[in-house]
């Protein structure tokens, strides 16, 4: 048995629950994430992905259940506790001071603040090391707000790594990225896992999960209903697990939101929901597989229109 197999999981949840009023955001979640892997957490909007990531990062405690990090039970009271335990998180909406330089954002809140020369010198050395080890090059003197979105996300990753994270959580990380930026991000995540760090990738995009993860857990209605080796599954199978049934052409029946979404106004939009909430297979396919299929159908329709 190898050392990786003998080591306890990087992250483990046992029967974790979290409610927000009447909404069961997490309803008895069981999750095991092996060290040195990229682990996908997928599900439609409102399925409980972001709540689970928030529990792991200390945004709020679970109402019940247990979370262990590297085999040790934890109960985080704040993100500060999670950071101290070696967990970093890159949020969908970046937490950066846009008028600061890259270097100033890196040392903000660390080592006595950005005004200490020793902190700045150490940050420059760390930048050079991360550029060499993980291909995460950034100009330390660049103004953060002037950087492309992909490089601002890279700065968030660097902040987490510099804070000592060997477990990195990313919540919908490609929502604001171009396809080229997404590919560069995936290369970084693979490299991090290859160096023994653990990555949790929360998303609803099946193509991305299949491209970069080692294992994938499917969430629905606040629960994890399946965990699979990514190489042993495909987009259609994952889509069926996400929504609980197959997508049927011509199916226009309303698709009720999951209990975890809260339903109705103010809840998360369910997979395939159009502007009026009705379930549309075309919308669902675009959300799951991208716009290519829809674009082709649109072109065919335009060709058939009478002049």
ZILIN-V977252 format. One record per helix or strand of 2 or more residues. SS is the DSSP state (2 for helix, 1 for strand). FROM is the first residue (numbers start at 1). TO is the last residue. Records with the same first field share a line. If there is no record, write none. Layout:
SS=FROM-TO + FROM-TO
This chain:
2=3-6 + 49-56 + 79-84 + 102-107 + 117-134 + 144-146 + 149-162 + 179-194 + 206-212 + 230-232 + 235-243 + 259-261 + 281-289 + 292-304
1=11-20 + 23-33 + 38-42 + 64-69 + 72-74 + 87-90 + 167-171 + 198-203 + 215-220 + 223-229
